Amino acid sequence: MARQWIKTAYVGVRYRKDGNSTDRYFAIRYRRDGILHEEGLGWASEGWNAKKASEMRAELQRAHTTGDGPATLAGKRESARIAAREQEQAEKQRNAAGATYKELVEAHYIPWAEREKKSAAADKTRLKLHIFPVIGALTLDEVTPQVLEALRDKMVASHCRATALQVLALVRKTFNHLGRLGLHTLRNPVALVKLPRLDNACERFFTHDEFDRFLAAAGKLGNPDLHDACILAVDTGLRLGELNRLMPADVNLELGFLTVREADGKPGGVVPLNSRVRAMLQKRLLTIAPGQHIFRTTRDGDREMSRRFTRLARALGLNDGVTDRRQQLTFHSLRHTFGSWLALADVELYRIQKLMRHKTPAMVQRYAHLRPSWLASDVEVLCKPPSRPDHVAD
C-alpha cells in the first residue's frame, strides 16, 4: 500500500504517519526552473513540525532568490558537514601546534609505518639516531629549512651522503604524512633544502670470467639459493626485491616468461626467460609449493641475500683494494651486468630499456658507451671518399 501524504496549512509542507504511531514525518516541496523537488526533513519526535518545516522552506527559497547560502536541504546539510570537518581540522591543528615533532611522529607516523612499510625498522632507527636528537623537541613550525640545513651539513660531515639523503627523505615523509592527517598546513621544509648530491650509480659489472668463478663458488655452497638467484638476476635483470617476491604463479615456463608485480614504485611487467633460467626454474619449481616464494625468504630476505653475496665476493677477492663504492661488486651489480652485457652484444638501447623496465630512455644512457659499433660506424664514414654529384649536361 502506497504511503499517504497529508497536506498541512502551510504551502509546500506535508507529512505522512508512521503506521499506527502518532509520529509524523515532514517534507517540503518547491519548484525550481519548472521542476518539482521534494526533500524530507525529519520526524516530529526529532523536533520537526509544520511551522518549522515552513520556515526551512522559506529560508531555502530566499537563498535561491538571493544566491546567499545553500538553496536546497541537501546543500545545506553538505555545508554543515564541511563546516564540521573544517572545525575538526582546526581543532586538530590547534592541538598539534603545541606538540613536538617527536610526539607527533611517535603518535601518528610510526604506528602507520609499522603497519604499511617494510622499512619501518630502518625508519625508527634513523629517527632515533639522527632526527629526534636534533629536531625532536621542536614544534612543527620550528622545524625550518635553516634547521634542516644544519642537520644536513652535520650528517654530510660525519656520515656518507647517502645517509644524509635518507634522513632528509624521512623528514619529508613524516611532514607529508602529518599533513595528510590534517595536523598542519605548513609547507614541507625539506622542499626548501638543497639535498646532497649523490653519485653512487653502479659502474662496475661482472666480466664473464668473474661471473663464472662466482657462480661456481656459489654452487659449492650448501644452500643453492644464491647460485640460482645470481643466474636469475644476471639473465633477467630482476632487482633483488622483485626476485624475492616471485611466486610459482608468476612463472610461465611453457611460454618462457615471468611476471613481475609492481611494488614500491617500481614498474612491473613481463620478463622473457632464456634457456639457462628456464632450466634453473624448472628444477626449483619441483620443490616449491604453489603458495610459497620461489626463493624462501625471511622478513629480512633482501638483506640476507645481499650478505651472502658480499661474503662470497669477499672470499673470492673480487672487491680487494676497491674503495669506490661505484666500483664494488654487489648483488645489484648483477642487474647492471645484465644491461651491460646486452649493450656489448649490440642490443639496441630501446630494447634494453624495455627489458630492464626503465620508465625513461635516460636510465639506459649509461650503457650507450658499451656499444662501440655505433661510434665506430659513425667515424668510419670519414674514411670514405666524398660522394660526387652526377654530371648534368647543359
Buried (B, 14 or more C-beta within 10 A) or exposed (E): EEEEEEEBEBEBBBBBBBEEEEEBBBBBBBEEEEEEBEBEBBBBEEEBBBEBBBEBBBBBBEBBEEEEEBBBBEEBEEEEEEEEEEEEBEEBBEEBEEBBBBBBBBEBBBEEBEEEBEEBEEBBEBBEEBBBEBBBEBBBEEBBBEBBBEBBEBBBEEBBBEBBBBBBEBBBBBBEBBBEBBBBEBEBBBEEBEEBEEEEEBBBBBEEEBBEBBBEBBEEEEEEBBBBBBBBBBBBBBBBBBBBBBBBEBBEBEEEBBBBEEEEEBEEBEBEBEEEBBEBBEEBBEEBEEEEBBBEBEEEBBEBBBEBBBEBBEEBEBBEEEEEBEEBBBBBBBBBBBBBBBBBEEBEBEEBBEBBBBEEEEBBEBBEEBBEEBEEEEEEEEEEEEEEEEEEEE
